[in-house]
Amino acid sequence: MVIKDLVVTYLGVLGLVVGVLISVAFLTLLERKVLGYIQIR
């Protein structure tokens, strides 16, 4: 039972970290697109 709770907690933390990393990647891409658009103007 304790190991099951540990695995569930570990997977939850891992999912959270992956979600944050993907969000940061998309925000970086969005920022680059906006900065490129501003430079073209």
mmCIF file of the N, C-alpha and C atoms, coordinates in Angstrom:
data_MODEL
# 
_entry.id   MODEL 
# 
loop_
_atom_site.group_PDB 
_atom_site.id 
_atom_site.type_symbol 
_atom_site.label_atom_id 
_atom_site.label_alt_id 
_atom_site.label_comp_id 
_atom_site.label_asym_id 
_atom_site.label_entity_id 
_atom_site.label_seq_id 
_atom_site.pdbx_PDB_ins_code 
_atom_site.Cartn_x 
_atom_site.Cartn_y 
_atom_site.Cartn_z 
_atom_site.occupancy 
_atom_site.B_iso_or_equiv 
_atom_site.pdbx_formal_charge 
_atom_site.auth_seq_id 
_atom_site.auth_comp_id 
_atom_site.auth_asym_id 
_atom_site.auth_atom_id 
_atom_site.pdbx_PDB_model_num 
ATOM 1   N N  . MET A 1 1  ? 0.835  -1.199 0.000   1.00 0.00 ? 1  MET A N  1 
ATOM 2   C CA . MET A 1 1  ? 0.000  0.000  0.000   1.00 0.00 ? 1  MET A CA 1 
ATOM 3   C C  . MET A 1 1  ? 0.872  1.254  0.000   1.00 0.00 ? 1  MET A C  1 
ATOM 4   N N  . VAL A 1 2  ? 1.922  1.242  0.804   1.00 0.00 ? 2  VAL A N  1 
ATOM 5   C CA . VAL A 1 2  ? 2.792  2.417  0.873   1.00 0.00 ? 2  VAL A CA 1 
ATOM 6   C C  . VAL A 1 2  ? 3.501  2.623  -0.457  1.00 0.00 ? 2  VAL A C  1 
ATOM 7   N N  . ILE A 1 3  ? 3.944  1.518  -1.074  1.00 0.00 ? 3  ILE A N  1 
ATOM 8   C CA . ILE A 1 3  ? 4.649  1.625  -2.359  1.00 0.00 ? 3  ILE A CA 1 
ATOM 9   C C  . ILE A 1 3  ? 3.701  2.151  -3.430  1.00 0.00 ? 3  ILE A C  1 
ATOM 10  N N  . LYS A 1 4  ? 2.442  1.720  -3.393  1.00 0.00 ? 4  LYS A N  1 
ATOM 11  C CA . LYS A 1 4  ? 1.458  2.197  -4.371  1.00 0.00 ? 4  LYS A CA 1 
ATOM 12  C C  . LYS A 1 4  ? 1.275  3.707  -4.234  1.00 0.00 ? 4  LYS A C  1 
ATOM 13  N N  . ASP A 1 5  ? 1.152  4.202  -3.004  1.00 0.00 ? 5  ASP A N  1 
ATOM 14  C CA . ASP A 1 5  ? 1.006  5.644  -2.786  1.00 0.00 ? 5  ASP A CA 1 
ATOM 15  C C  . ASP A 1 5  ? 2.242  6.388  -3.263  1.00 0.00 ? 5  ASP A C  1 
ATOM 16  N N  . LEU A 1 6  ? 3.416  5.808  -3.023  1.00 0.00 ? 6  LEU A N  1 
ATOM 17  C CA . LEU A 1 6  ? 4.667  6.437  -3.440  1.00 0.00 ? 6  LEU A CA 1 
ATOM 18  C C  . LEU A 1 6  ? 4.729  6.544  -4.962  1.00 0.00 ? 6  LEU A C  1 
ATOM 19  N N  . VAL A 1 7  ? 4.338  5.474  -5.652  1.00 0.00 ? 7  VAL A N  1 
ATOM 20  C CA . VAL A 1 7  ? 4.357  5.469  -7.120  1.00 0.00 ? 7  VAL A CA 1 
ATOM 21  C C  . VAL A 1 7  ? 3.369  6.489  -7.665  1.00 0.00 ? 7  VAL A C  1 
ATOM 22  N N  . VAL A 1 8  ? 2.175  6.558  -7.088  1.00 0.00 ? 8  VAL A N  1 
ATOM 23  C CA . VAL A 1 8  ? 1.166  7.518  -7.546  1.00 0.00 ? 8  VAL A CA 1 
ATOM 24  C C  . VAL A 1 8  ? 1.667  8.945  -7.344  1.00 0.00 ? 8  VAL A C  1 
ATOM 25  N N  . THR A 1 9  ? 2.275  9.206  -6.191  1.00 0.00 ? 9  THR A N  1 
ATOM 26  C CA . THR A 1 9  ? 2.817  10.542 -5.924  1.00 0.00 ? 9  THR A CA 1 
ATOM 27  C C  . THR A 1 9  ? 3.930  10.870 -6.907  1.00 0.00 ? 9  THR A C  1 
ATOM 28  N N  . TYR A 1 10 ? 4.820  9.906  -7.149  1.00 0.00 ? 10 TYR A N  1 
ATOM 29  C CA . TYR A 1 10 ? 5.938  10.114 -8.068  1.00 0.00 ? 10 TYR A CA 1 
ATOM 30  C C  . TYR A 1 10 ? 5.432  10.422 -9.473  1.00 0.00 ? 10 TYR A C  1 
ATOM 31  N N  . LEU A 1 11 ? 4.430  9.674  -9.931  1.00 0.00 ? 11 LEU A N  1 
ATOM 32  C CA . LEU A 1 11 ? 3.879  9.914  -11.267 1.00 0.00 ? 11 LEU A CA 1 
ATOM 33  C C  . LEU A 1 11 ? 3.208  11.284 -11.342 1.00 0.00 ? 11 LEU A C  1 
ATOM 34  N N  . GLY A 1 12 ? 2.550  11.688 -10.272 1.00 0.00 ? 12 GLY A N  1 
ATOM 35  C CA . GLY A 1 12 ? 1.921  13.003 -10.257 1.00 0.00 ? 12 GLY A CA 1 
ATOM 36  C C  . GLY A 1 12 ? 2.944  14.115 -10.365 1.00 0.00 ? 12 GLY A C  1 
ATOM 37  N N  . VAL A 1 13 ? 4.026  14.002 -9.603  1.00 0.00 ? 13 VAL A N  1 
ATOM 38  C CA . VAL A 1 13 ? 5.089  15.015 -9.660  1.00 0.00 ? 13 VAL A CA 1 
ATOM 39  C C  . VAL A 1 13 ? 5.730  15.017 -11.040 1.00 0.00 ? 13 VAL A C  1 
ATOM 40  N N  . LEU A 1 14 ? 5.974  13.835 -11.587 1.00 0.00 ? 14 LEU A N  1 
ATOM 41  C CA . LEU A 1 14 ? 6.584  13.727 -12.912 1.00 0.00 ? 14 LEU A CA 1 
ATOM 42  C C  . LEU A 1 14 ? 5.682  14.374 -13.969 1.00 0.00 ? 14 LEU A C  1 
ATOM 43  N N  . GLY A 1 15 ? 4.380  14.123 -13.885 1.00 0.00 ? 15 GLY A N  1 
ATOM 44  C CA . GLY A 1 15 ? 3.439  14.735 -14.824 1.00 0.00 ? 15 GLY A CA 1 
ATOM 45  C C  . GLY A 1 15 ? 3.429  16.243 -14.702 1.00 0.00 ? 15 GLY A C  1 
ATOM 46  N N  . LEU A 1 16 ? 3.510  16.735 -13.482 1.00 0.00 ? 16 LEU A N  1 
ATOM 47  C CA . LEU A 1 16 ? 3.531  18.180 -13.257 1.00 0.00 ? 16 LEU A CA 1 
ATOM 48  C C  . LEU A 1 16 ? 4.782  18.804 -13.871 1.00 0.00 ? 16 LEU A C  1 
ATOM 49  N N  . VAL A 1 17 ? 5.932  18.169 -13.658 1.00 0.00 ? 17 VAL A N  1 
ATOM 50  C CA . VAL A 1 17 ? 7.192  18.687 -14.201 1.00 0.00 ? 17 VAL A CA 1 
ATOM 51  C C  . VAL A 1 17 ? 7.151  18.695 -15.724 1.00 0.00 ? 17 VAL A C  1 
ATOM 52  N N  . VAL A 1 18 ? 6.655  17.622 -16.327 1.00 0.00 ? 18 VAL A N  1 
ATOM 53  C CA . VAL A 1 18 ? 6.562  17.554 -17.792 1.00 0.00 ? 18 VAL A CA 1 
ATOM 54  C C  . VAL A 1 18 ? 5.625  18.639 -18.310 1.00 0.00 ? 18 VAL A C  1 
ATOM 55  N N  . GLY A 1 19 ? 4.505  18.845 -17.637 1.00 0.00 ? 19 GLY A N  1 
ATOM 56  C CA . GLY A 1 19 ? 3.571  19.894 -18.049 1.00 0.00 ? 19 GLY A CA 1 
ATOM 57  C C  . GLY A 1 19 ? 4.198  21.273 -17.992 1.00 0.00 ? 19 GLY A C  1 
ATOM 58  N N  . VAL A 1 20 ? 4.950  21.545 -16.928 1.00 0.00 ? 20 VAL A N  1 
ATOM 59  C CA . VAL A 1 20 ? 5.609  22.850 -16.802 1.00 0.00 ? 20 VAL A CA 1 
ATOM 60  C C  . VAL A 1 20 ? 6.641  23.025 -17.905 1.00 0.00 ? 20 VAL A C  1 
ATOM 61  N N  . LEU A 1 21 ? 7.429  21.990 -18.193 1.00 0.00 ? 21 LEU A N  1 
ATOM 62  C CA . LEU A 1 21 ? 8.453  22.094 -19.239 1.00 0.00 ? 21 LEU A CA 1 
ATOM 63  C C  . LEU A 1 21 ? 7.819  22.347 -20.606 1.00 0.00 ? 21 LEU A C  1 
ATOM 64  N N  . ILE A 1 22 ? 6.718  21.667 -20.908 1.00 0.00 ? 22 ILE A N  1 
ATOM 65  C CA . ILE A 1 22 ? 6.043  21.872 -22.193 1.00 0.00 ? 22 ILE A CA 1 
ATOM 66  C C  . ILE A 1 22 ? 5.469  23.284 -22.264 1.00 0.00 ? 22 ILE A C  1 
ATOM 67  N N  . SER A 1 23 ? 4.905  23.771 -21.159 1.00 0.00 ? 23 SER A N  1 
ATOM 68  C CA . SER A 1 23 ? 4.364  25.133 -21.129 1.00 0.00 ? 23 SER A CA 1 
ATOM 69  C C  . SER A 1 23 ? 5.463  26.155 -21.383 1.00 0.00 ? 23 SER A C  1 
ATOM 70  N N  . VAL A 1 24 ? 6.611  25.976 -20.752 1.00 0.00 ? 24 VAL A N  1 
ATOM 71  C CA . VAL A 1 24 ? 7.728  26.907 -20.946 1.00 0.00 ? 24 VAL A CA 1 
ATOM 72  C C  . VAL A 1 24 ? 8.189  26.876 -22.397 1.00 0.00 ? 24 VAL A C  1 
ATOM 73  N N  . ALA A 1 25 ? 8.238  25.691 -23.002 1.00 0.00 ? 25 ALA A N  1 
ATOM 74  C CA . ALA A 1 25 ? 8.666  25.584 -24.397 1.00 0.00 ? 25 ALA A CA 1 
ATOM 75  C C  . ALA A 1 25 ? 7.707  26.345 -25.313 1.00 0.00 ? 25 ALA A C  1 
ATOM 76  N N  . PHE A 1 26 ? 6.396  26.172 -25.114 1.00 0.00 ? 26 PHE A N  1 
ATOM 77  C CA . PHE A 1 26 ? 5.430  26.861 -25.965 1.00 0.00 ? 26 PHE A CA 1 
ATOM 78  C C  . PHE A 1 26 ? 5.465  28.369 -25.738 1.00 0.00 ? 26 PHE A C  1 
ATOM 79  N N  . LEU A 1 27 ? 5.644  28.803 -24.484 1.00 0.00 ? 27 LEU A N  1 
ATOM 80  C CA . LEU A 1 27 ? 5.729  30.239 -24.216 1.00 0.00 ? 27 LEU A CA 1 
ATOM 81  C C  . LEU A 1 27 ? 6.966  30.840 -24.876 1.00 0.00 ? 27 LEU A C  1 
ATOM 82  N N  . THR A 1 28 ? 8.072  30.093 -24.896 1.00 0.00 ? 28 THR A N  1 
ATOM 83  C CA . THR A 1 28 ? 9.285  30.573 -25.557 1.00 0.00 ? 28 THR A CA 1 
ATOM 84  C C  . THR A 1 28 ? 9.041  30.733 -27.055 1.00 0.00 ? 28 THR A C  1 
ATOM 85  N N  . LEU A 1 29 ? 8.380  29.737 -27.662 1.00 0.00 ? 29 LEU A N  1 
ATOM 86  C CA . LEU A 1 29 ? 8.076  29.839 -29.091 1.00 0.00 ? 29 LEU A CA 1 
ATOM 87  C C  . LEU A 1 29 ? 7.178  31.041 -29.367 1.00 0.00 ? 29 LEU A C  1 
ATOM 88  N N  . LEU A 1 30 ? 6.162  31.236 -28.529 1.00 0.00 ? 30 LEU A N  1 
ATOM 89  C CA . LEU A 1 30 ? 5.246  32.361 -28.703 1.00 0.00 ? 30 LEU A CA 1 
ATOM 90  C C  . LEU A 1 30 ? 5.995  33.683 -28.582 1.00 0.00 ? 30 LEU A C  1 
ATOM 91  N N  . GLU A 1 31 ? 6.888  33.773 -27.595 1.00 0.00 ? 31 GLU A N  1 
ATOM 92  C CA . GLU A 1 31 ? 7.654  35.002 -27.400 1.00 0.00 ? 31 GLU A CA 1 
ATOM 93  C C  . GLU A 1 31 ? 8.521  35.289 -28.622 1.00 0.00 ? 31 GLU A C  1 
ATOM 94  N N  . ARG A 1 32 ? 9.161  34.254 -29.166 1.00 0.00 ? 32 ARG A N  1 
ATOM 95  C CA . ARG A 1 32 ? 10.005 34.449 -30.355 1.00 0.00 ? 32 ARG A CA 1 
ATOM 96  C C  . ARG A 1 32 ? 9.167  34.930 -31.538 1.00 0.00 ? 32 ARG A C  1 
ATOM 97  N N  . LYS A 1 33 ? 7.960  34.374 -31.696 1.00 0.00 ? 33 LYS A N  1 
ATOM 98  C CA . LYS A 1 33 ? 7.097  34.803 -32.803 1.00 0.00 ? 33 LYS A CA 1 
ATOM 99  C C  . LYS A 1 33 ? 6.694  36.265 -32.636 1.00 0.00 ? 33 LYS A C  1 
ATOM 100 N N  . VAL A 1 34 ? 6.331  36.656 -31.423 1.00 0.00 ? 34 VAL A N  1 
ATOM 101 C CA . VAL A 1 34 ? 5.920  38.039 -31.170 1.00 0.00 ? 34 VAL A CA 1 
ATOM 102 C C  . VAL A 1 34 ? 7.090  38.984 -31.403 1.00 0.00 ? 34 VAL A C  1 
ATOM 103 N N  . LEU A 1 35 ? 8.269  38.626 -30.893 1.00 0.00 ? 35 LEU A N  1 
ATOM 104 C CA . LEU A 1 35 ? 9.437  39.491 -31.081 1.00 0.00 ? 35 LEU A CA 1 
ATOM 105 C C  . LEU A 1 35 ? 9.796  39.598 -32.563 1.00 0.00 ? 35 LEU A C  1 
ATOM 106 N N  . GLY A 1 36 ? 9.674  38.495 -33.302 1.00 0.00 ? 36 GLY A N  1 
ATOM 107 C CA . GLY A 1 36 ? 9.938  38.532 -34.737 1.00 0.00 ? 36 GLY A CA 1 
ATOM 108 C C  . GLY A 1 36 ? 8.941  39.435 -35.447 1.00 0.00 ? 36 GLY A C  1 
ATOM 109 N N  . TYR A 1 37 ? 7.667  39.359 -35.051 1.00 0.00 ? 37 TYR A N  1 
ATOM 110 C CA . TYR A 1 37 ? 6.645  40.208 -35.661 1.00 0.00 ? 37 TYR A CA 1 
ATOM 111 C C  . TYR A 1 37 ? 6.932  41.676 -35.375 1.00 0.00 ? 37 TYR A C  1 
ATOM 112 N N  . ILE A 1 38 ? 7.361  41.981 -34.158 1.00 0.00 ? 38 ILE A N  1 
ATOM 113 C CA . ILE A 1 38 ? 7.660  43.368 -33.794 1.00 0.00 ? 38 ILE A CA 1 
ATOM 114 C C  . ILE A 1 38 ? 8.858  43.868 -34.605 1.00 0.00 ? 38 ILE A C  1 
ATOM 115 N N  . GLN A 1 39 ? 9.858  43.000 -34.804 1.00 0.00 ? 39 GLN A N  1 
ATOM 116 C CA . GLN A 1 39 ? 11.043 43.424 -35.548 1.00 0.00 ? 39 GLN A CA 1 
ATOM 117 C C  . GLN A 1 39 ? 10.714 43.679 -37.016 1.00 0.00 ? 39 GLN A C  1 
ATOM 118 N N  . ILE A 1 40 ? 9.817  42.865 -37.591 1.00 0.00 ? 40 ILE A N  1 
ATOM 119 C CA . ILE A 1 40 ? 9.458  43.038 -39.002 1.00 0.00 ? 40 ILE A CA 1 
ATOM 120 C C  . ILE A 1 40 ? 8.763  44.377 -39.203 1.00 0.00 ? 40 ILE A C  1 
ATOM 121 N N  . ARG A 1 41 ? 7.920  44.772 -38.227 1.00 0.00 ? 41 ARG A N  1 
ATOM 122 C CA . ARG A 1 41 ? 7.217  46.049 -38.344 1.00 0.00 ? 41 ARG A CA 1 
ATOM 123 C C  . ARG A 1 41 ? 8.186  47.132 -38.349 1.00 0.00 ? 41 ARG A C  1 
# 
